[in-house]
Amino acid sequence: MPKNLTVLTDHDLSWQETALCAQTGAEFFFPEPGSSTRDAKRLCAACEGRVACLEYALTHDERFGVWGGLSEQERSELRLRRAGR
């Protein structure tokens, strides 16, 4: 596991309070199939909670939407890399 990523417990969700996604609509991070995720990823890149959000999504197997700046496919690929495949 990369040094800058840590596994979060269910109790450590404080990142959600200041997350930039909380200030936008859900449709921004859960676009229709085939739609661009570019804008959501741009917002994630500027968010202080990005790493915690990504770890939350990986830990809880979030399968839809943009979490921590990664799409469903990108998170799936990251899971495989972490598993050594």
N, CA and C of each residue as an Amber inpcrd file, in Angstrom:
protein
   255
   0.8530000  -1.1760000   0.0000000   0.0000000   0.0000000   0.0000000
   0.9010000   1.2420000   0.0000000   0.5910000   2.2330000  -0.8370000
   1.3920000   3.4530000  -0.8390000   1.3960000   4.1010000   0.5400000
   2.4990000   4.7300000   0.8990000   2.6470000   5.3190000   2.2260000
   1.6340000   6.4150000   2.5200000   1.1860000   7.1490000   1.5080000
   0.2880000   8.2690000   1.7530000  -1.1810000   7.8580000   1.8330000
  -1.4950000   6.5780000   1.6640000  -2.8720000   6.1150000   1.7780000
  -3.0020000   5.2730000   3.0320000  -4.0540000   5.5330000   3.7920000
  -4.2910000   4.7760000   5.0110000  -5.7000000   4.2280000   4.9990000
  -5.9020000   3.1270000   5.6830000  -7.2270000   2.5400000   5.7860000
  -7.9830000   3.2630000   6.8930000  -9.1880000   3.6890000   6.5920000
  -9.9990000   4.4370000   7.5530000 -11.0170000   3.5260000   8.2180000
 -11.3300000   3.8430000   9.4450000 -12.4000000   3.1230000  10.1190000
 -13.7110000   3.8370000   9.8060000 -14.8150000   3.1810000  10.0870000
 -16.1280000   3.7860000   9.8610000 -16.3120000   5.0460000  10.6980000
 -15.5540000   5.1630000  11.7910000 -15.7070000   6.3000000  12.6820000
 -14.9820000   7.5400000  12.1680000 -14.0590000   7.3710000  11.2390000
 -13.2640000   8.4930000  10.7430000 -13.8440000   9.0070000   9.4250000
 -14.9640000   9.6710000   9.5260000 -15.6300000  10.2050000   8.3340000
 -15.6540000  11.7290000   8.3490000 -14.7820000  12.3240000   9.1280000
 -14.7580000  13.7760000   9.2460000 -14.4650000  14.4690000   7.9160000
 -13.7950000  13.7750000   7.0080000 -13.5010000  14.3480000   5.6970000
 -14.7810000  14.7210000   4.9490000 -15.8610000  14.0480000   5.2380000
 -17.1190000  14.3240000   4.5460000 -17.6590000  15.7170000   4.8690000
 -17.3440000  16.2280000   6.0390000 -17.8540000  17.5330000   6.4500000
 -17.3230000  18.6750000   5.5930000 -16.0990000  18.5400000   5.1220000
 -15.4980000  19.6080000   4.3230000 -15.3090000  19.2180000   2.8580000
 -15.7840000  18.0650000   2.4730000 -15.6130000  17.5910000   1.0980000
 -16.3050000  18.5360000   0.1060000 -15.6140000  18.8310000  -0.9630000
 -16.1810000  19.7200000  -1.9830000 -17.4170000  19.1110000  -2.6390000
 -17.4860000  17.8010000  -2.7020000 -18.6460000  17.1590000  -3.3250000
 -19.9330000  17.4230000  -2.5420000 -19.8050000  17.7070000  -1.2510000
 -20.9800000  18.0030000  -0.4350000 -21.6140000  19.3300000  -0.8320000
 -20.8710000  20.1240000  -1.5890000 -21.3540000  21.4320000  -2.0120000
 -21.9100000  21.4250000  -3.4340000 -21.9190000  20.2580000  -4.0590000
 -22.4320000  20.1280000  -5.4300000 -23.4930000  19.0410000  -5.4660000
 -24.1390000  18.8990000  -6.5800000 -25.1630000  17.8770000  -6.7340000
 -24.5660000  16.5000000  -6.9560000 -25.2780000  15.4850000  -6.5110000
 -24.8180000  14.1030000  -6.6640000 -24.6410000  13.7120000  -8.1250000
 -25.4600000  14.2700000  -9.0100000 -25.3650000  13.9130000 -10.4300000
 -24.0130000  14.2820000 -11.0210000 -23.3270000  15.2070000 -10.4000000
 -21.9980000  15.6230000 -10.8270000 -21.0090000  14.4700000 -10.6600000
 -21.1520000  13.6840000  -9.5990000 -20.2510000  12.5890000  -9.2810000
 -20.7960000  11.2240000  -9.6850000 -22.0320000  11.1920000 -10.1010000
 -22.6680000   9.9630000 -10.5740000 -23.2910000  10.2390000 -11.9370000
 -22.4480000  10.5100000 -12.9450000 -22.9660000  10.8700000 -14.2640000
 -23.6050000   9.6730000 -14.9730000 -24.4030000   9.9810000 -15.9350000
 -25.0310000   8.9470000 -16.7600000 -23.9350000   8.1340000 -17.4550000
 -24.1780000   6.8590000 -17.7050000 -23.1780000   6.0440000 -18.4110000
 -22.7510000   6.7090000 -19.7270000 -21.4640000   6.7300000 -19.9450000
 -20.9210000   7.3350000 -21.1560000 -20.6380000   8.8210000 -21.0370000
 -21.0900000   9.4480000 -19.9490000 -20.8520000  10.8760000 -19.7410000
 -19.4440000  11.0880000 -19.1850000 -18.9510000  12.2800000 -19.3350000
 -17.6100000  12.6200000 -18.8680000 -17.5560000  12.7420000 -17.3470000
 -16.4490000  12.3000000 -16.7870000 -16.1970000  12.4520000 -15.3540000
 -15.1320000  13.5280000 -15.1150000 -14.7290000  14.1970000 -16.1640000
 -13.6370000  15.1750000 -16.0990000 -13.8810000  16.2590000 -15.0530000
 -15.0580000  16.8640000 -15.0460000 -15.3340000  17.9460000 -14.1030000
 -15.3390000  17.4600000 -12.6540000 -15.9050000  16.2870000 -12.4190000
 -15.9170000  15.7290000 -11.0660000 -14.4860000  15.4570000 -10.6080000
 -13.6710000  14.9100000 -11.4740000 -12.2770000  14.6210000 -11.1240000
 -11.4990000  15.9030000 -10.8570000 -11.8010000  16.9390000 -11.5910000
 -11.1360000  18.2280000 -11.3770000 -11.4690000  18.7650000  -9.9860000
 -12.7390000  18.6570000  -9.6010000 -13.1450000  19.1060000  -8.2690000
 -12.4860000  18.2420000  -7.1910000 -12.4320000  16.9470000  -7.4090000
 -11.7840000  16.0470000  -6.4540000 -10.3140000  16.4150000  -6.2560000
  -9.6520000  16.7660000  -7.3310000  -8.2260000  17.0970000  -7.2550000
  -7.9700000  18.2850000  -6.3340000  -8.9520000  19.1560000  -6.1830000
  -8.8010000  20.3400000  -5.3380000  -9.3090000  20.1140000  -3.9100000
  -9.8050000  18.9300000  -3.6220000 -10.4400000  18.6490000  -2.3360000
  -9.4420000  18.0930000  -1.3230000  -9.4700000  18.6470000  -0.1220000
  -8.6000000  18.1750000   0.9630000  -8.9030000  16.7360000   1.3720000
 -10.1280000  16.2990000   1.1680000 -10.5360000  14.9640000   1.5990000
 -10.3810000  13.8870000   0.5430000  -9.7180000  14.1960000  -0.5530000
  -9.6270000  13.2650000  -1.6770000  -9.0650000  11.8980000  -1.2830000
  -7.9680000  11.8670000  -0.5710000  -7.3400000  10.5890000  -0.2110000
  -8.2560000   9.7920000   0.7150000  -8.8340000  10.4500000   1.7080000
  -9.7460000   9.7710000   2.6300000 -10.9810000   9.2610000   1.8890000
 -11.4740000  10.0390000   0.9490000 -12.6310000   9.6430000   0.1480000
 -12.3190000   8.4010000  -0.6790000 -11.1620000   8.4070000  -1.3070000
 -10.7540000   7.2600000  -2.1170000 -10.6210000   6.0180000  -1.2470000
  -9.9950000   6.1500000  -0.1070000  -9.8510000   5.0020000   0.7860000
 -11.2080000   4.4990000   1.2720000 -12.1160000   5.4250000   1.5460000
 -13.4640000   5.0290000   1.9410000 -14.1150000   4.1940000   0.8320000
 -14.0150000   4.6750000  -0.3930000 -14.6240000   3.9840000  -1.5280000
 -14.0200000   2.6010000  -1.7280000 -12.7170000   2.4950000  -1.5710000
 -12.0510000   1.1970000  -1.7410000 -12.4150000   0.2480000  -0.6100000
 -12.4440000   0.7570000   0.6090000 -12.7690000  -0.0650000   1.7720000
 -14.2070000  -0.5620000   1.7310000 -15.1130000   0.2880000   1.2420000
 -16.5350000  -0.0510000   1.2140000 -17.0120000  -0.5370000  -0.1530000
 -16.0710000  -0.8060000  -1.0340000 -16.3650000  -1.3630000  -2.3580000
 -17.4290000  -0.5660000  -3.1100000 -17.2750000   0.7630000  -3.0850000
 -18.1930000   1.6220000  -3.8440000 -17.9860000   1.3320000  -5.3300000
 -19.0340000   0.9650000  -6.0040000 -18.9030000   0.5410000  -7.4020000
 -19.4150000   1.5550000  -8.4140000 -19.9880000   2.6350000  -7.9420000
 -20.5460000   3.6230000  -8.8580000 -20.0410000   5.0050000  -8.5220000
 -19.8970000   5.8340000  -9.5370000 -19.5460000   7.2240000  -9.3410000
 -18.0590000   7.4880000  -9.2170000 -17.7580000   8.7600000  -9.0730000
 -16.3830000   9.2170000  -8.8790000 -16.1590000   9.3870000  -7.3830000
 -15.1450000   8.7290000  -6.8620000 -14.7780000   8.8090000  -5.4460000
 -13.2800000   9.0650000  -5.3900000 -12.8690000  10.0690000  -4.6470000
 -11.4510000  10.3470000  -4.4950000 -10.7440000  10.6430000  -5.8000000
 -11.4940000  11.0930000  -6.7770000 -10.9080000  11.4510000  -8.0630000
 -10.7720000  10.3080000  -9.0470000 -11.2920000   9.1310000  -8.6920000
 -11.1960000   7.9840000  -9.5910000 -12.5820000   7.4670000  -9.9750000
 -12.6910000   7.0390000 -11.2040000 -13.9330000   6.4440000 -11.7050000
 -14.0450000   4.9960000 -11.2300000 -15.1550000   4.3730000 -11.5300000
 -15.3630000   2.9730000 -11.1740000 -14.2420000   2.1030000 -11.7310000
 -13.9400000   2.2830000 -13.0080000 -12.9060000   1.4890000 -13.6730000
 -11.5320000   1.7360000 -13.0620000 -11.2240000   2.9710000 -12.7810000
  -9.9220000   3.2990000 -12.1900000  -9.7660000   2.7120000 -10.7890000
 -10.8480000   2.7210000 -10.0140000 -10.7850000   2.1040000  -8.6780000
 -10.6170000   0.6000000  -8.7890000 -11.2750000   0.0010000  -9.7590000
 -11.1330000  -1.4340000  -9.9760000  -9.6880000  -1.7890000 -10.3340000
  -9.0900000  -0.9990000 -11.1900000  -7.6950000  -1.2260000 -11.5680000
  -6.7620000  -1.0370000 -10.3830000  -7.0450000  -0.0480000  -9.5390000
  -6.2350000   0.1830000  -8.3510000  -6.3370000  -1.0010000  -7.3980000
  -7.5360000  -1.5410000  -7.2240000  -7.7200000  -2.7100000  -6.3680000
  -6.8590000  -3.8770000  -6.8630000  -6.8670000  -4.0950000  -8.1710000
  -6.0670000  -5.1750000  -8.7540000  -4.5760000  -4.9350000  -8.5410000
  -4.1190000  -3.7130000  -8.7240000  -2.6990000  -3.4050000  -8.5070000
  -2.3150000  -3.6310000  -7.0540000  -3.1770000  -3.2420000  -6.1490000
  -2.9000000  -3.4330000  -4.7270000  -2.8510000  -4.9100000  -4.3640000
  -3.6400000  -5.6930000  -5.0630000  -3.6730000  -7.1340000  -4.7990000
  -2.4810000  -7.8450000  -5.4610000  -1.6980000  -7.0970000  -6.2240000
  -0.5170000  -7.6700000  -6.8570000  -0.7900000  -8.4050000  -8.1480000
  -1.8890000  -8.0870000  -8.7940000  -2.2320000  -8.7690000 -10.0500000
  -1.8620000  -7.9390000 -11.2280000
